[in-house]
């Protein structure tokens, strides 16, 4: 009986809170309009209106005739891409690069955040963070330049190994180079969100764990991991949703004629077809295919995570 | 169950860098070497010093004092959460200064409960035992026994967020007692609870203490908790111990002005008065009213060979009585508290509180009424003007 009345009280509390929010919103709607309108307009102009361009995927697009003046070809471009002998190679290359990138690259910033959280001196921590964040501000093209110099037959890596491999021409080395340089560049910056989430971990709880006799791993498991778990899951869902969106610039900049077997991915193919060959309709169709796969993965992963995580997801 | 000895314990928080030290020195160049009343040395800020205390086996010791006095720091040093800068900590005959917290055989209850939010009550209570590789059936027996003692058996499968503040604190205590620690440390465990729940939990802790027979160190800033729970109370200020004694001792014989003002509610009334020695008798004279001190106080003052001098006289509100003659005062405020009235009067520019039992009240007191008050010689506390110390000590 008591429980029922408590839940009823909680329910009525929730309703009255919602009612208060609505009343507040009605009284101050102008504020919401002022703050939301620019974001709303920007989203419409730059995110939704360009979606009209999707129609290009179903036409034999000619820039002079425009989208609606071009010949309508339906799903012909999609059929052409899916039945192309290279389709599987591009798809597998893209998936391998992104899945391995996710497997190696996703835990790196989390581990880094746990390590940073262990540094007691705030000043030392700041200095280390500064060093870790800096690579993020190097442009992708400059980064690829650095990688090419370091891995050249006369580069530093070969000097250290006492060899003269031309790593950039080895298809088997491409994915490692791509993923490792990505971790080096992005892990520090990506750790910010986890470091911030870790700062919410209760200090008392950590001390309680110490007194309970937990070692560092057990402390991370009992105190720190629960504090960042939701953030990690959301980041994971977002990453899975972008699994097909492997950055074109980096793959293209690290590409050589000899490593094409591993480095030709959907986005580089779209670029070559669309901009270099001028086959806009086909290139848009390939891009759209990419996006649809991403959306399917995002929705699937989100519902999977929700099932495993007490309904918490995006 | 164990005795705890703290021998000349000191805690210094070192400066983070030389620059900080310089900044602090610059800031304090024109001020004395004290900041927020804590001593600042070349080593850093001294949070606790000259802390010596012998805690007997199964004793309940309460550390009490205002914020920043070093009570929690002392407790954390015993727990091993803070490094000890100087002195010796001995638990059950072993020096524990450099022993890891998990190996000290202590348990601690925190102010904010410190329960693992993703674990159920059962898992929270079992966690420390699991880490010690205790057998499953042994863990189950201990957890259920602790839950029964604390009356939380029905909540064992719930998560902390589904519990009220009082229930969470019970779980936190349960988590500590399942380990049967040698020393139980409690850092303001009732501070987050409302007044009613705090009273209930206070009674629970008293009952718990009778059941689990261990040594307790309890930190609070609430004097009521200190007085009701402690076998002995340690009153601290600015990192120093001010007085150690039973609740009765610190209430009846405060060692100095600070203790006198800190213990007791409402706070003790203080007056500028004169102590007069006439042969082997002592009198206090306040606004022309002369009160002779009783035999016990006289004997202590004689032992210390105290001479006539200006003093700070302290009399508790409950020992101050309205009378026909005595020190004249004007009524400022009359607070009806049910069984008594707290009469705030102004005597010679000083605010004085008199507790008048409702049964003894002949008439109501209104603003501006002239009253007289007096006190007996056995409840007057005489403090040195120079040192603030009780002249009886």
Interface residues (C-beta under 8 A of the other chain):
Chain A: X121 X122 X123 X202 X204 X205 X207 X208 X209 X210 X211 X212 X213 X214 X218 X222 X223 X226 X229
Chain B: X16 X17 X79 X80 X81 X101 X102 X106 X107 X108 X110 X111 X112 X114 X115 X116 X117 X118 X119 X127 X128 X131 X132 X175
